[in-house]
Amino acid sequence: MRILGIDPGYAIVGYGVLDFDGRDFSVKGFGAITTSSEIHFDNRLSIIYNDMNDLIEMYKPDAISLEKLYFNTNHTTAIDVAQARGVILLSANRHDVKIYEYTPLQVKNSVVGYGRAEKKQVQEMTRSILKLKEIPKPDDAADALALAITHGHYASSRVFGLN
């Protein structure tokens, strides 16, 4: 199964692509879609949409693992991230790729085994699980890989009935 993990945003959208055979993960690529604050917001959304289309066409994922939107402070930022998520969801839908959403708690539990793990712990465990020499950069890419790992764990469990 090929999984495209996405850490949504509007300045930086982290992505990570993993193949998972039910036991082992294999990294196919990771990085970030970036947009400049100097570009009008509508155009930033367009860039995200077009780059998502390119990623999906290049990697042909079986599933997209996306972080559920959760904000408790800055509502303006939440609205902008929600709009970016919308174009990400649209791109997935246009390519008929199933989306699976996970909360930060689910990601921490899946990758570290502890729901209150710190960000650095999640990044280090992501590096270790994927047998990488260094924690992937930018942080958004490491977060996207953690989301892909999470979907691999959930999909291979009896939660999805795939076993």
Secondary structure as GFF3:
##gff-version 3
##sequence-region A 1 163
A	DSSP	beta_strand	2	7	.	.	.	ID=ss1
A	DSSP	beta_strand	12	20	.	.	.	ID=ss2
A	DSSP	beta_strand	25	34	.	.	.	ID=ss3
A	DSSP	alpha_helix	41	59	.	.	.	ID=ss4
A	DSSP	beta_strand	63	67	.	.	.	ID=ss5
A	DSSP	alpha_helix	75	94	.	.	.	ID=ss6
A	DSSP	beta_strand	98	102	.	.	.	ID=ss7
A	DSSP	alpha_helix	104	111	.	.	.	ID=ss8
A	DSSP	alpha_helix	119	129	.	.	.	ID=ss9
A	DSSP	alpha_helix	139	156	.	.	.	ID=ss10
###
